Amino acid sequence: GHTASSPRAVAMTLGRVEAREMVSSASMGVGMGFCLMVLVLFGRVWAGEYRGGLGGNMELYPIYVHPLAGLVVLAAHRARTRSTRDNTQELFDTCPTSHATRTGGHLLTAWAPATIAIGFLTVMTVLVSANTFTGSDSVGARQVAALLGAALLCVGATALGVMLARWA
């Protein structure tokens, strides 16, 4: 176990708080707006014209997630640099935790954009299934890997944003 004041416990608590902040940020709002646009255009408007079937469409999931991932980089960077931007560095310096623990907390927010990506792609799967002539199309390991890879892009985007903030 760990005590309430251990660096691990502090990082996990910060991760929960920062995940809420990240999801409610303007950057994530724009990213989710792009997801909605992709759903409408590729899942509904143009879905009937796509002849690749559900499996072929699922292989495009990492591409569909790129606008979200790009904005996740921005959201994670802005969250990690908040103290400098808001000129509250001395407040953060008085907190009884290290920069490494705060960085760990920000890295632990990666579950939030990954969950958003999986939710978005689940809705995309339903829309494409309902609006595409699929014939005899199957979903296998390749399509599951594309789905997981798309979620992993959001995890990597979070890490990239946090690391760029630490570097800058």
C-alpha positions in Angstrom: 0.0 0.0 0.0 0.9 3.6 0.1 0.1 6.5 2.4 -2.1 9.4 1.5 0.9 11.7 1.1 3.1 9.4 -1.1 4.1 10.8 -4.4 2.2 8.0 -6.2 -1.1 8.9 -4.3 -0.5 12.6 -5.0 0.1 12.0 -8.7 -3.0 9.8 -9.0 -5.1 12.5 -7.3 -3.6 15.2 -9.6 -4.3 13.0 -12.5 -8.0 12.8 -11.7 -8.3 16.5 -11.2 -6.3 17.4 -14.3 -8.3 14.9 -16.4 -11.4 16.8 -15.6 -9.7 20.1 -16.4 -8.4 18.7 -19.7 -11.7 17.4 -20.8 -13.4 20.7 -20.1 -10.7 22.8 -21.9 -11.4 24.7 -25.1 -8.8 22.6 -27.0 -10.6 19.3 -26.1 -13.9 21.0 -27.0 -12.5 21.7 -30.5 -11.1 18.2 -30.7 -14.4 16.7 -29.9 -16.0 19.0 -32.4 -13.7 17.5 -35.0 -14.8 14.1 -33.9 -18.5 15.1 -34.4 -17.7 16.4 -37.8 -16.0 13.2 -38.8 -19.0 11.2 -37.5 -21.4 13.3 -39.5 -19.4 13.3 -42.7 -17.8 9.8 -42.8 -20.3 8.0 -40.6 -23.5 9.4 -42.2 -23.2 11.7 -45.2 -20.5 9.8 -47.2 -20.9 6.3 -45.6 -23.1 5.0 -48.3 -20.5 5.8 -51.0 -17.7 4.0 -49.1 -17.2 0.5 -50.6 -14.5 -0.7 -48.2 -16.9 -2.2 -45.7 -16.8 -2.0 -42.0 -13.4 -3.7 -41.7 -11.8 -1.3 -44.3 -13.3 1.6 -42.5 -12.0 0.5 -39.1 -8.5 0.5 -40.5 -8.9 4.3 -41.1 -9.6 4.9 -37.3 -6.1 6.1 -36.5 -6.5 8.7 -39.3 -9.9 9.8 -38.0 -8.4 10.4 -34.5 -5.5 12.6 -35.6 -7.4 15.9 -35.2 -8.4 14.9 -31.7 -4.8 13.8 -30.9 -3.4 17.1 -32.2 -5.6 19.0 -29.9 -4.8 16.7 -27.0 -1.2 17.7 -27.4 -2.3 21.4 -27.1 -4.5 20.7 -24.1 -1.9 18.7 -22.2 0.8 21.4 -22.9 -1.5 24.1 -21.7 -2.4 22.2 -18.5 1.2 21.6 -17.7 2.2 25.2 -18.3 -0.7 26.7 -16.4 1.3 28.0 -13.5 3.7 29.9 -15.8 0.9 31.3 -18.0 -1.3 32.4 -15.0 1.8 33.7 -13.1 1.1 31.5 -10.1 4.5 29.7 -10.0 5.1 30.6 -6.4 1.8 29.0 -5.4 2.9 25.7 -7.1 6.3 26.0 -5.5 4.8 26.0 -2.1 2.8 22.7 -2.8 4.4 19.8 -0.9 5.2 17.8 -4.1 7.9 17.7 -6.7 7.8 18.7 -10.3 8.3 15.1 -11.2 5.1 14.1 -9.2 3.2 16.9 -11.0 4.4 15.7 -14.3 3.3 12.2 -13.4 -0.1 13.5 -12.5 -0.4 15.2 -15.9 0.7 12.0 -17.7 -2.0 10.1 -15.8 -4.6 12.2 -17.6 -4.0 10.2 -20.8 -6.9 7.8 -20.0 -9.4 10.7 -20.6 -8.6 11.4 -24.3 -8.1 7.7 -24.9 -11.6 7.0 -23.6 -13.0 9.8 -25.7 -11.3 8.3 -28.8 -12.8 4.9 -28.0 -16.3 6.3 -27.5 -16.0 8.3 -30.7 -14.9 5.3 -32.7 -17.6 3.1 -31.1 -20.2 5.5 -32.4 -18.4 5.6 -35.8 -18.6 1.8 -35.9 -22.3 1.8 -35.3 -22.9 4.6 -37.9 -20.8 2.9 -40.5 -22.5 -0.5 -39.9 -25.9 1.1 -40.3 -25.1 3.3 -43.3 -22.7 1.2 -45.4 -23.4 -1.7 -47.7 -20.9 -4.2 -46.2 -21.7 -7.5 -47.9 -19.6 -10.2 -46.2 -17.2 -8.1 -44.3 -15.3 -9.4 -41.2 -13.6 -7.7 -38.3 -10.4 -9.3 -37.2 -7.2 -8.6 -35.3 -6.1 -6.0 -37.8 -9.2 -3.9 -37.2 -8.9 -4.3 -33.4 -5.3 -3.2 -33.6 -6.4 -0.1 -35.6 -8.9 0.7 -32.8 -6.4 0.3 -30.0 -3.8 2.1 -32.0 -6.1 5.1 -32.4 -6.6 5.2 -28.6 -2.9 4.9 -28.1 -2.4 7.9 -30.3 -4.3 9.9 -27.7 -2.1 8.5 -24.9 1.0 9.4 -26.9 -0.4 12.9 -27.6 -0.9 13.5 -23.9 2.7 12.4 -23.2 4.0 14.6 -26.0 2.1 17.7 -24.7 3.4 17.1 -21.2 7.0 16.5 -22.3 7.0 19.6 -24.6 5.7 21.6 -21.6 8.5 20.3 -19.4 11.1 21.0 -22.1 9.8 24.5 -22.8 
